[in-house]
Amino acid sequence: MQDERGGAMAGRGVRVRALKAAFPLTVPIALGFLFLGCSYGMLMGTKGFSFVWPMCMSAFIFAGSMEFVTVNLLLSAFNPLAAFLLALMVNARHLFYGLSMLGRFRGLGWKRPLLIFGMCDETFAVNSSVHVPEGVDRGWLYLWVTLLNQSYWVTGATLGGILGANLPFDTSGLEFVLTAMFLVIFLEQWMGSDTGRRGRISALIGVGVSVACLALFGSDGFMIPAMAAMIVLFVLLRPWLDDLATGAAADVADDTDNTDGNGAEGKERVR
């Protein structure tokens, strides 16, 4: 009995230490997930769906932008093939996330399926770069980061669903939240100092392909061809885009060296 009790206490201690290490890493994500999840739930509520829909969809789909897209899919004609292809295109990046995390997830037993299912952009960013503190179990740290991030999203979506169904004012135009979110992502891609010329060219490719597919296929059928064309173009152009990124990084390094050199010369002259 004492051995069993000691083992249970030790296991509980491992989980608590991992939770204490994981929680601070997820606090910034919680702020964004609660707000975006709430806006998604409110959107579902204003479309006539019970809060149970965003609660369950955020728990079982857990695919961020795809959940926003699903709102219109549920209100349009039943087309499972188009929905499948659209979900595949929107979330194709997760294929590469999974491949890059194979080594980190190796040997984690029953935790591994949960980690794979719960991987999103933010969780991948934390788990792929976190330095596991000494005395903290790696598997439990990854799992807590994953569970905490998903709980923030589910909580926000559920609260938004409850609020959205009971708002006392006109909510016309609330669906623009998805467009606004993608516009912010586009602006970050365009203006981000770490993406440089490569980021702007990638953004222009996305806009150009979208406009061309909109003209060719119309507003009801352009999404899947546009996503497919973008994936093909980015795969074909990746070596060139990587060269641009390498060149930009080298220019920044040269500028830094020149600045340091000029500063050192100035100090010598002062002396």
C-alpha positions as CSV (number, residue, x, y, z in Angstrom):
1,M,0.0,0.0,0.0
2,Q,2.7,2.4,0.9
3,D,4.6,1.7,-2.3
4,E,1.5,2.3,-4.4
5,R,0.8,5.5,-2.5
6,G,4.4,6.7,-3.0
7,G,4.2,5.9,-6.7
8,A,1.0,7.8,-7.1
9,M,2.4,10.8,-5.2
10,A,5.5,10.8,-7.4
11,G,3.4,10.6,-10.6
12,R,1.3,13.5,-9.4
13,G,4.5,15.5,-8.6
14,V,5.7,14.9,-12.2
15,R,2.5,16.2,-13.7
16,V,2.4,19.3,-11.4
17,R,6.0,20.3,-12.2
18,A,5.2,20.0,-15.9
19,L,2.0,22.0,-15.5
20,K,3.9,24.8,-13.6
21,A,6.5,24.9,-16.4
22,A,3.9,24.8,-19.2
23,F,1.4,27.4,-18.0
24,P,3.6,30.5,-18.3
25,L,4.5,29.5,-21.8
26,T,0.8,29.5,-22.8
27,V,-0.4,32.8,-21.2
28,P,0.2,35.0,-24.3
29,I,-1.6,32.4,-26.4
30,A,-4.5,32.4,-24.0
31,L,-5.2,36.1,-24.6
32,G,-5.4,35.6,-28.3
33,F,-7.3,32.3,-28.2
34,L,-9.9,33.5,-25.8
35,F,-10.6,36.6,-27.9
36,L,-10.6,34.8,-31.3
37,G,-12.5,31.8,-30.0
38,C,-15.1,34.1,-28.5
39,S,-15.5,35.9,-31.8
40,Y,-15.9,32.5,-33.6
41,G,-18.6,31.4,-31.1
42,M,-20.4,34.7,-31.4
43,L,-20.4,34.3,-35.2
44,M,-21.9,30.8,-34.8
45,G,-24.5,32.2,-32.4
46,T,-25.6,35.0,-34.7
47,K,-26.1,32.4,-37.5
48,G,-28.6,30.6,-35.4
49,F,-26.4,27.8,-34.0
50,S,-26.6,26.7,-30.4
51,F,-23.5,27.2,-28.3
52,V,-23.1,23.4,-28.4
53,W,-22.0,23.6,-32.0
54,P,-18.9,25.9,-31.5
55,M,-18.1,24.0,-28.2
56,C,-18.0,20.7,-30.0
57,M,-16.4,21.9,-33.2
58,S,-13.6,23.7,-31.3
59,A,-13.0,20.5,-29.3
60,F,-13.1,18.0,-32.2
61,I,-12.0,20.0,-35.2
62,F,-9.7,22.4,-33.5
63,A,-8.4,24.0,-36.7
64,G,-8.8,27.7,-36.1
65,S,-9.4,29.4,-39.4
66,M,-11.1,26.2,-40.8
67,E,-13.7,26.5,-38.1
68,F,-14.6,30.0,-39.3
69,V,-14.8,28.7,-42.8
70,T,-17.0,25.8,-41.6
71,V,-19.7,28.3,-40.6
72,N,-20.4,29.0,-44.3
73,L,-20.0,25.4,-45.2
74,L,-22.8,24.4,-42.8
75,L,-25.1,27.0,-44.3
76,S,-24.4,26.2,-47.9
77,A,-25.3,23.2,-50.1
78,F,-24.1,19.8,-48.8
79,N,-20.8,19.0,-50.6
80,P,-18.5,16.8,-48.5
81,L,-15.8,16.5,-51.2
82,A,-15.4,20.2,-51.5
83,A,-15.4,20.5,-47.7
84,F,-12.7,17.8,-47.5
85,L,-10.5,19.4,-50.1
86,L,-10.9,22.9,-48.6
87,A,-9.9,21.6,-45.1
88,L,-6.9,19.8,-46.6
89,M,-5.7,22.9,-48.4
90,V,-6.2,25.2,-45.5
91,N,-4.5,22.9,-43.0
92,A,-1.8,21.4,-45.3
93,R,0.9,23.1,-43.3
94,H,0.2,20.7,-40.5
95,L,1.8,17.9,-42.5
96,F,5.1,19.6,-42.2
97,Y,4.5,20.4,-38.5
98,G,4.0,16.7,-37.9
99,L,7.1,15.6,-39.8
100,S,9.3,18.0,-37.9
101,M,7.9,16.8,-34.5
102,L,8.4,13.1,-35.1
103,G,11.7,13.1,-33.1
104,R,10.3,15.0,-30.2
105,F,7.2,12.8,-29.9
106,R,9.2,9.6,-30.1
107,G,8.8,7.3,-27.1
108,L,5.9,9.3,-25.5
109,G,3.4,6.3,-25.6
110,W,-0.2,7.2,-25.1
111,K,0.5,10.9,-25.1
112,R,1.6,10.9,-28.7
113,P,-1.9,10.6,-30.4
114,L,-3.2,13.5,-28.2
115,L,-0.2,15.6,-29.1
116,I,-0.7,15.0,-32.8
117,F,-4.4,15.8,-32.6
118,G,-4.0,18.9,-30.5
119,M,-1.1,20.4,-32.6
120,C,-1.9,23.9,-33.9
121,D,0.3,26.7,-35.0
122,E,0.8,28.2,-31.6
123,T,1.3,24.8,-29.9
124,F,3.8,23.8,-32.5
125,A,5.7,27.0,-32.0
126,V,6.0,26.4,-28.3
127,N,6.7,22.7,-28.3
128,S,9.2,22.8,-31.1
129,S,11.4,25.5,-29.5
130,V,10.9,25.0,-25.7
131,H,13.9,24.1,-23.6
132,V,12.6,21.5,-21.2
133,P,13.7,22.5,-17.7
134,E,15.7,20.1,-15.6
135,G,13.5,17.8,-13.5
136,V,10.5,18.3,-15.8
137,D,9.1,15.4,-17.8
138,R,9.3,16.2,-21.5
139,G,6.1,14.3,-22.5
140,W,4.0,15.9,-19.8
141,L,5.3,19.4,-20.6
142,Y,4.3,18.9,-24.3
143,L,0.9,17.5,-23.3
144,W,0.1,20.4,-20.9
145,V,1.0,23.0,-23.5
146,T,-1.3,21.2,-25.9
147,L,-4.2,20.8,-23.5
148,L,-4.0,24.3,-22.1
149,N,-4.0,25.9,-25.6
150,Q,-7.0,23.8,-26.7
151,S,-8.8,24.6,-23.5
152,Y,-8.4,28.3,-24.1
153,W,-9.9,28.0,-27.6
154,V,-12.8,25.7,-26.5
155,T,-13.6,28.1,-23.6
156,G,-13.6,31.2,-25.8
157,A,-15.7,29.5,-28.4
158,T,-18.3,28.3,-25.9
159,L,-18.6,31.7,-24.2
160,G,-18.9,33.3,-27.6
161,G,-21.6,30.9,-28.6
162,I,-23.6,31.6,-25.4
163,L,-23.2,35.4,-25.9
164,G,-23.8,35.4,-29.6
165,A,-27.2,33.7,-29.2
166,N,-28.3,36.4,-26.7
167,L,-26.9,39.6,-27.9
168,P,-29.5,42.4,-27.6
169,F,-28.2,44.5,-30.6
170,D,-27.8,44.0,-34.4
171,T,-24.8,41.8,-35.3
172,S,-24.9,42.4,-39.0
173,G,-21.4,42.3,-40.4
174,L,-19.9,40.2,-37.6
175,E,-18.8,37.6,-40.2
176,F,-16.2,40.2,-41.3
177,V,-14.1,39.0,-38.4
178,L,-12.6,36.2,-40.5
179,T,-11.7,38.7,-43.3
180,A,-10.2,41.0,-40.7
181,M,-8.1,38.2,-39.2
182,F,-6.7,37.2,-42.6
183,L,-6.1,40.9,-43.4
184,V,-4.0,41.2,-40.3
185,I,-2.0,38.1,-41.2
186,F,-1.4,39.5,-44.7
187,L,-0.2,42.8,-43.2
188,E,2.2,41.0,-40.8
189,Q,3.5,39.1,-43.8
190,W,4.0,42.3,-45.8
191,M,5.4,44.5,-43.1
192,G,7.3,42.0,-40.9
193,S,11.0,42.8,-40.7
194,D,11.9,39.1,-40.4
195,T,10.3,38.2,-43.7
196,G,11.6,41.0,-45.9
197,R,11.4,40.8,-49.7
198,R,10.5,37.1,-49.5
199,G,7.4,37.8,-47.4
200,R,6.2,40.5,-49.7
201,I,6.7,38.4,-52.8
202,S,4.9,35.5,-51.2
203,A,2.0,37.8,-50.2
204,L,1.8,39.2,-53.8
205,I,1.7,35.6,-55.2
206,G,-1.2,34.8,-52.8
207,V,-3.1,37.9,-53.9
208,G,-2.4,37.4,-57.6
209,V,-3.5,33.7,-57.6
210,S,-6.6,34.5,-55.6
211,V,-7.7,37.3,-58.0
212,A,-7.0,35.1,-61.1
213,C,-9.0,32.2,-59.7
214,L,-11.8,34.5,-58.7
215,A,-12.0,35.7,-62.2
216,L,-11.8,32.2,-63.7
217,F,-14.1,30.3,-61.3
218,G,-16.3,32.9,-59.7
219,S,-16.9,33.6,-56.0
220,D,-18.5,30.2,-55.3
221,G,-15.7,28.0,-56.7
222,F,-12.4,29.9,-56.5
223,M,-11.2,28.9,-53.1
224,I,-10.0,25.3,-53.7
225,P,-8.2,26.1,-57.1
226,A,-6.6,29.1,-55.5
227,M,-5.2,27.1,-52.5
228,A,-4.0,24.3,-54.8
229,A,-2.3,26.8,-57.2
230,M,-0.6,28.5,-54.3
231,I,0.7,25.3,-52.8
232,V,2.2,24.3,-56.2
233,L,3.7,27.7,-56.8
234,F,5.3,27.9,-53.4
235,V,6.8,24.4,-53.7
236,L,8.2,25.3,-57.2
237,L,9.5,28.7,-56.1
238,R,10.8,27.7,-52.7
239,P,14.5,27.5,-53.7
240,W,14.3,31.0,-55.1
241,L,12.4,32.3,-52.0
242,D,14.9,30.6,-49.7
243,D,17.8,32.3,-51.6
244,L,16.1,35.7,-51.1
245,A,15.8,35.0,-47.4
246,T,19.5,34.0,-47.2
247,G,20.6,37.1,-49.0
248,A,18.5,39.3,-46.8
249,A,19.9,37.8,-43.7
250,A,23.5,38.3,-45.1
251,D,22.7,41.9,-45.8
252,V,21.5,42.5,-42.3
253,A,24.6,40.8,-40.9
254,D,26.8,43.0,-43.1
255,D,25.0,46.2,-41.9
256,T,25.4,45.1,-38.3
257,D,29.1,44.5,-38.8
258,N,29.5,47.9,-40.5
259,T,27.6,49.6,-37.8
260,D,29.8,48.0,-35.1
261,G,32.9,48.9,-37.1
262,N,31.9,52.5,-37.4
263,G,31.1,52.6,-33.7
264,A,34.5,51.2,-32.8
265,E,36.3,53.7,-35.1
266,G,34.4,56.6,-33.5
267,K,35.4,55.4,-30.0
268,E,39.0,55.2,-31.1
269,R,39.0,58.7,-32.4
270,V,37.5,60.0,-29.2
271,R,40.3,58.4,-27.3
